[in-house]
Each structure stands twice: as C-alpha cells, then as structure tokens.
Amino acid sequence: MISEASPSKKTSAIDDVVVADAVNLLFQYLGNLLYNPESATLNVEELPEVFRELGSGLEFFAHTLIELRKFAAELGKGNLSVKPPSAENELSSPLKSLHASLRHLTWQSQQVAKGDYKQKVDFMGEFADAFNTMTYQLDERREALLNEIALSRRKTLALEQNIVLFKAITERISQWIMVLDRAGGVPLFVNNSARGMMENSPGLAEKLSNWLQERMTGAAGGDESRDTEYIEFEIEGAIWYLSVVRYPLSWLNHDAMVFMIADMSEEHKYIQELESVAYQDALTHVNSRHYGMRTLHTW
C-alpha cells in the first residue's frame, strides 16, 4: 500500500505545479490584455493540453477586445465613418448600436441644416428632448420669419405702387411741387413742372426760393396754420400771381415742408378784365354805381 501511494502523491504534486504555471501564464495574459493589449501574446502550445482550448478562447476574446477598443477609440474622436467590428464581436453590440444611432443623428442634423425642422429624435434621453425642443423652436422661428417676409413683401409692393402713383401724379400736373428740408431748406423733391419753371424763369425761381426760405424759418408771417397763401412778384415788368399751399410732413426721415404752387397770373388778369367790365361804363369809361357802392362799403 505504501509503495502504491508514493507515486500517486508525486504525480499529484507535479500536476499542481503545472496547473499553477498555466494559471499564472493565463492571468498574466489577461493582465496584458487589460493594460497593454497590443503587446499581449499567448503561445497556446506551451500550455498543458487541458488548458489549450481555454487559451484559444482567450485569444479570440483578446481579438474581440482589441477590436472593441479600437472601435471605441475612433468613436471617441467623433469618427463616425469608422468600420464597425465584425458580427461575431458580441462585446461591441452596444457600441455598434450607438454608432448607428449617431450616424442617423448626423443625417438628421444635416436635414435640419437644410431647413427640415420636422426631424425628431426618440432615443438618447435628455439629448433627444433638447434636440426636439431645438427643432421645434427653429420651426416656430422660421414660420414667424416667413410671415414677416410675406408682410414685408406686401408692404413693399404697396409702397412701390404708391410711388408709381405719386410719380404719375406729380410729374404730369401743372402745379409746381417742392419738398424742402425744414432744417436747412435743401430741396428733397422737385417735380417736372417746377424744374421747368426754374430753367425757363430764373428770376422768378430766385424770388420764389427766397420767399419759401422765409416761410421755412417762420419769418415774414410764416404761420404754419395758414394752408394757402397768394403772392405777387414783378419780374422784368411782368406780374406773377401765385397760389401756394403748404403743409409739413415726414419725407425719407426728414422733417420737411411741401409746397404746391400754382401760377394764377392768367386767371388774375382775366379777373381784372372782368372787374373792369363790371365796374366801368363801356361808353364813358367812368366807374359804375356798383363800383362806388363797393368802395364806400370798403371804406
């Protein structure tokens, strides 16, 4: 019995040493995988036969882990074009799902940049809430901006139509229209009739300009409450009778005054002729009784 027991104990002791060495080798390999995976190596043939299958499994695990670490590192850099690990790599399944989600989110962000604010995210928790809130606000702002643009276009169109109408009226009427800056008396607008008067009658234009400047500064009885005034100028022996209508307004951000001037010279001359006929006897050229009564009433 003793002689049979001794060899058994010796064999058991040798097996324990081999097992311990194999376990140490495998643990060292696992440590390298965790902290220095690129330099981790394992020679399966050096392992006892009973550990070789485990060693091969650890090598596959090492390959899977290294592949996972590289994939995670690229994702950490924001490289979404990196090729995902193989389908056999089950460890990387969560990261592959994240990778697919990030790629889809990138596409959605590109659509939002193109103006598609209907994009919604139903994953990634708080980020999804923030993204959806952002797209909703952008959509609201776009709608508000489009409404403002439409309103601005309508106002612009109305303004253009008013300008066309204004030009059609002011450039064709016979009255002289002038818009002057009240601060310095600088002309802001002069219609065709007024320009023609200035070119053809420079003397009248000068006197009229001086009179307008007096009205602009409030001198010579320039009371703004008076809407219409009648003035008389003598230019080189000719008498000009003018009717002037004026009123203040804002013109292109200027505090301005509009003057609408009508030449009443012919009308005044005609009225004088009518008065001469009405107040004088055609045969004797003596003032009539009606003229005398009118004069007495005036006195």
C-alpha positions in Angstrom: 0.0 0.0 0.0 2.8 2.4 0.8 4.7 1.8 -2.4 1.5 2.5 -4.4 0.7 5.7 -2.5 4.1 7.4 -3.1 4.0 7.6 -6.9 0.4 8.9 -6.8 1.4 11.8 -4.4 4.4 12.7 -6.6 2.2 12.8 -9.8 -0.4 15.0 -8.0 2.3 17.4 -6.8 3.7 17.7 -10.4 0.2 18.3 -11.7 -0.3 21.1 -9.2 2.9 22.8 -10.3 1.9 22.6 -14.0 -1.6 23.9 -13.3 -0.2 26.8 -11.2 2.2 27.7 -14.0 -0.6 27.6 -16.6 -2.9 29.6 -14.4 -0.2 32.2 -13.9 0.5 32.4 -17.6 -3.2 32.9 -18.4 -3.6 35.5 -15.7 -0.5 37.4 -17.0 -2.0 37.3 -20.5 -5.3 38.7 -19.2 -3.5 41.5 -17.4 -1.7 42.4 -20.6 -5.0 42.4 -22.4 -6.4 44.9 -20.0 -3.4 47.3 -19.7 -1.3 46.6 -22.8 -3.4 44.7 -25.3 -1.2 45.4 -28.3 1.8 43.6 -26.8 -0.3 40.7 -25.2 0.8 37.4 -26.6 -0.1 33.8 -25.7 1.5 30.6 -27.1 -1.2 28.1 -26.7 1.2 25.2 -27.5 3.1 26.0 -24.3 0.0 25.3 -22.2 -0.9 21.9 -20.9 -3.3 20.1 -23.2 -6.2 20.6 -20.9 -5.7 24.4 -21.0 -5.2 24.8 -24.7 -8.9 25.1 -25.5 -9.2 27.8 -22.8 -6.1 29.5 -24.3 -7.7 29.5 -27.8 -10.9 31.0 -26.3 -8.8 33.7 -24.6 -7.1 34.5 -27.9 -10.5 35.0 -29.5 -11.5 37.2 -26.6 -8.3 39.2 -27.0 -9.0 39.7 -30.6 -12.6 40.8 -29.8 -11.4 43.2 -27.0 -8.7 44.8 -29.2 -11.2 45.3 -32.0 -13.7 46.8 -29.5 -11.0 49.2 -28.0 -10.1 50.5 -31.5 -13.7 51.0 -32.4 -14.4 52.8 -29.2 -11.3 55.0 -29.6 -12.5 56.1 -33.1 -15.9 56.9 -31.8 -14.4 58.9 -29.0 -12.7 61.0 -31.7 -16.0 61.6 -33.5 -15.0 59.4 -36.5 -18.4 58.0 -37.5 -17.1 56.7 -40.8 -15.1 54.0 -38.9 -15.9 50.4 -39.9 -17.8 48.6 -37.2 -16.4 45.4 -35.7 -17.5 42.0 -37.2 -20.8 40.5 -36.5 -19.1 37.8 -34.3 -17.9 40.5 -31.9 -20.8 40.4 -29.4 -19.0 42.7 -27.0 -19.3 45.6 -29.4 -23.0 45.3 -29.9 -23.9 48.3 -27.7 -21.2 50.4 -29.3 -22.4 49.4 -32.8 -25.9 50.4 -31.9 -24.6 53.8 -30.6 -22.6 54.1 -33.8 -25.7 53.6 -35.9 -27.7 56.0 -33.8 -25.0 58.7 -34.1 -24.8 58.3 -37.9 -28.6 58.6 -38.1 -28.5 61.6 -35.8 -25.8 63.2 -38.0 -28.1 62.7 -41.0 -31.0 64.3 -39.1 -28.8 67.2 -38.2 -27.9 67.7 -41.8 -31.6 67.7 -42.8 -32.2 70.3 -40.1 -29.4 72.4 -41.6 -31.2 72.2 -44.9 -34.4 73.5 -43.3 -36.2 70.3 -42.4 -37.3 71.2 -38.9 -39.7 68.2 -38.7 -36.9 65.9 -37.7 -37.4 64.2 -34.3 -35.2 62.0 -32.1 -36.8 59.3 -30.0 -33.7 58.0 -28.3 -30.7 59.2 -26.3 -32.9 60.5 -23.4 -32.2 64.1 -22.4 -30.3 64.8 -25.6 -33.4 63.8 -27.6 -35.5 66.2 -25.5 -33.0 69.1 -26.2 -32.8 68.2 -29.9 -36.6 68.1 -30.3 -37.0 71.3 -28.4 -34.4 73.0 -30.6 -36.1 71.8 -33.9 -39.5 72.9 -32.6 -38.2 76.4 -31.8 -36.4 76.6 -35.1 -39.6 75.7 -36.9 -41.6 78.3 -35.0 -39.0 81.0 -35.7 -39.0 80.0 -39.4 -42.8 80.3 -39.6 -42.6 83.7 -37.9 -39.8 84.8 -40.2 -41.8 83.7 -43.3 -44.8 85.6 -42.1 -42.7 88.7 -41.6 -41.2 88.3 -45.0 -44.6 87.9 -46.6 -45.8 91.0 -44.7 -42.7 92.9 -45.7 -43.3 92.0 -49.4 -46.9 93.1 -49.3 -45.8 96.4 -47.7 -43.0 96.8 -50.3 -45.4 96.1 -53.1 -47.9 98.6 -51.7 -45.1 101.2 -51.3 -43.9 100.6 -54.9 -47.5 101.1 -56.2 -47.8 104.3 -54.2 -44.5 105.6 -55.5 -45.6 104.8 -59.1 -48.9 106.6 -58.5 -47.1 109.5 -56.8 -44.7 109.9 -59.7 -47.5 109.7 -62.2 -49.5 112.4 -60.5 -46.7 114.8 -59.5 -44.8 114.6 -62.8 -47.8 115.3 -65.0 -49.7 118.0 -63.2 -49.1 121.7 -64.0 -48.6 122.7 -60.4 -45.1 123.2 -59.1 -44.4 120.8 -56.3 -41.4 121.2 -54.0 -40.4 119.4 -50.8 -37.8 121.2 -48.7 -35.9 120.1 -45.6 -37.1 122.3 -42.8 -33.7 122.2 -41.1 -31.6 123.6 -44.0 -34.1 124.4 -46.8 -32.5 121.8 -49.0 -34.8 120.6 -51.8 -35.7 116.9 -51.3 -38.0 116.7 -54.3 -38.9 118.9 -57.2 -41.4 117.8 -59.9 -41.1 118.4 -63.7 -43.2 121.5 -63.7 -41.1 123.1 -61.0 -37.9 122.2 -62.8 -39.2 123.7 -66.0 -40.1 126.9 -64.2 -36.6 127.1 -62.7 -35.0 126.6 -66.1 -37.2 129.0 -68.1 -37.7 131.7 -65.4 -34.6 132.0 -63.3 -35.6 135.4 -61.9 -39.0 134.1 -60.7 -37.2 131.0 -59.3 -34.8 133.1 -57.3 -37.6 135.3 -55.8 -39.8 132.3 -55.1 -36.9 130.4 -53.4 -36.2 133.4 -51.1 -39.9 133.6 -50.2 -40.0 129.8 -49.5 -37.0 130.1 -47.3 -38.7 132.8 -45.3 -41.7 130.6 -44.8 -39.4 127.7 -43.7 -37.8 129.8 -41.0 -41.1 131.3 -39.8 -40.1 134.9 -40.9 -42.4 137.3 -42.8 -45.5 135.9 -41.2 -44.7 132.3 -41.9 -47.5 130.8 -39.8 -47.9 127.1 -40.4 -51.5 127.3 -39.6 -52.1 129.0 -42.9 -52.7 126.4 -45.6 -53.0 128.7 -48.6 -51.3 132.0 -49.5 -51.5 134.2 -52.6 -48.3 136.1 -53.5 -47.4 138.6 -56.2 -44.0 139.1 -57.9 -42.9 141.6 -60.5 -40.2 140.1 -62.8 -38.8 142.4 -65.5 -42.1 144.3 -65.8 -44.2 141.1 -65.8 -46.6 140.4 -62.9 -46.7 136.9 -61.5 -49.6 135.9 -59.2 -49.1 132.6 -57.4 -51.2 130.4 -55.1 -49.2 128.5 -52.5 -50.5 125.6 -50.5 -48.1 124.2 -47.8 -48.1 121.6 -45.1 -45.5 119.8 -43.1 -44.7 116.0 -43.4 -42.0 113.4 -42.8 -40.1 112.7 -46.0 -37.5 110.0 -46.0 -36.7 110.6 -42.3 -36.5 114.3 -42.9 -38.7 116.9 -41.2 -39.9 118.5 -44.4 -42.4 121.0 -45.8 -44.4 120.5 -49.0 -45.2 123.5 -51.2 -47.8 123.2 -54.0 -47.6 126.3 -56.2 -50.0 127.3 -59.0 -49.4 130.1 -61.5 -52.6 132.2 -61.3 -51.3 135.0 -63.5 -53.6 134.4 -66.4 -56.6 133.9 -64.1 -55.8 137.1 -62.2 -55.5 139.0 -65.5 -58.8 137.6 -66.6 -60.5 138.6 -63.3 -59.1 142.1 -63.7 -60.6 142.3 -67.1 -64.0 141.1 -65.8 -63.8 143.7 -63.0 -63.0 146.4 -65.5 -66.1 145.4 -67.5 -68.2 145.2 -64.4 -67.1 148.4 -62.7 -66.7 150.8 -65.7 -69.2 152.1 -68.2 -68.2 150.9 -71.6 -69.0 154.2 -73.3 -67.8 156.8 -70.9 -65.2 154.7 -69.0 -66.5 156.2 -65.8 -66.7 153.9 -62.7 -70.2 152.4 -62.3 -72.6 152.9 -59.4 -71.8 149.3 -58.3 -68.1 150.2 -58.0 -68.9 153.3 -56.0 -71.1 151.3 -53.6 -68.4 148.7 -53.2 -65.8 151.3 -52.5 -68.0 153.0 -49.9 -68.6 149.6 -48.3 -64.9 149.0 -48.1 -64.3 152.4 -46.6 
